[in-house]
């Protein structure tokens, strides 16, 4: 049984759009698989940058409030990851 909900998330919509585009052959019957692969890489890079971005923002908040970000409880960031990365499930322990 799938852990994914039936709800279409922003990321899932982007994936469907790339796949739909990839499956449309041009007038010569050639599928744009290389371009689709590049679009998937761009999507993955965007998600990674978002993940780094909110973690970086938390470190900046710690510094702005006079705290040492190295002493910040990182488990809070791990718990927030599914929400921040638009994941429809929680990772298993």
C-alpha positions as CSV (number, residue, x, y, z in Angstrom):
1,X,0.0,0.0,0.0
2,X,1.3,3.4,-1.0
3,X,2.2,6.0,1.7
4,X,1.4,8.8,-0.7
5,X,-1.9,10.6,-0.4
6,X,-4.3,11.1,-3.3
7,X,-3.7,14.9,-3.0
8,X,-1.7,16.4,-5.8
9,X,1.2,18.4,-4.3
10,X,3.2,21.1,-6.0
11,X,6.1,18.7,-6.5
12,X,3.9,15.9,-7.8
13,X,2.3,18.3,-10.3
14,X,5.7,19.3,-11.5
15,X,6.7,15.7,-12.0
16,X,3.5,14.9,-13.9
17,X,4.1,17.9,-16.1
18,X,7.6,16.8,-17.0
19,X,6.5,13.2,-17.7
20,X,3.6,14.3,-19.8
21,X,5.9,16.6,-21.8
22,X,8.5,13.8,-22.1
23,X,5.9,11.3,-23.6
24,X,5.0,13.7,-26.4
25,X,7.2,12.7,-29.4
26,X,8.1,15.4,-31.9
27,X,7.1,15.2,-35.6
28,X,10.0,12.8,-36.2
29,X,8.9,10.4,-33.4
30,X,11.7,11.4,-31.1
31,X,11.0,11.7,-27.4
32,X,12.7,14.5,-25.5
33,X,14.1,12.2,-22.8
34,X,17.4,14.1,-22.4
35,X,15.6,17.4,-21.9
36,X,13.2,15.7,-19.5
37,X,16.1,14.3,-17.5
38,X,17.5,17.8,-17.3
39,X,14.2,19.1,-16.0
40,X,14.1,16.4,-13.3
41,X,17.6,17.4,-12.2
42,X,16.5,21.1,-12.0
43,X,13.5,20.1,-9.9
44,X,15.6,18.0,-7.6
45,X,18.2,20.9,-7.2
46,X,15.3,23.2,-6.4
47,X,14.1,20.9,-3.6
48,X,17.6,20.5,-2.2
49,X,18.1,24.3,-2.2
50,X,14.8,24.7,-0.3
51,X,16.0,22.2,2.2
52,X,19.3,24.0,2.8
53,X,17.5,27.4,2.8
54,X,15.2,26.8,5.7
55,X,18.0,25.1,7.7
56,X,20.3,28.1,6.9
57,X,17.5,30.5,8.0
58,X,17.2,28.7,11.3
59,X,20.9,29.1,11.9
60,X,20.6,32.9,11.1
61,X,17.7,33.2,13.6
62,X,19.9,31.6,16.3
63,X,22.7,34.0,15.6
64,X,20.4,37.0,15.5
65,X,19.0,36.1,18.9
66,X,22.5,35.8,20.3
67,X,22.5,32.0,20.5
68,X,25.1,29.6,19.2
69,X,23.6,27.6,16.3
70,X,26.0,24.7,17.0
71,X,24.2,24.2,20.3
72,X,20.7,24.2,18.6
73,X,18.7,21.0,18.9
74,X,19.0,19.7,15.3
75,X,16.2,17.2,15.9
76,X,13.7,20.1,15.6
77,X,14.9,20.6,12.0
78,X,14.6,16.9,11.2
79,X,11.1,16.9,12.6
80,X,10.2,19.9,10.4
81,X,11.7,18.4,7.2
82,X,8.6,16.6,5.9
83,X,6.5,19.8,6.2
84,X,9.2,22.1,4.8
85,X,10.0,19.8,1.9
86,X,6.3,19.3,1.1
87,X,6.4,15.5,2.0
88,X,3.1,13.9,2.5
89,X,4.4,11.4,5.1
90,X,6.8,11.3,8.1
91,X,10.0,9.3,7.8
92,X,10.1,6.1,9.7
93,X,12.3,6.0,12.8
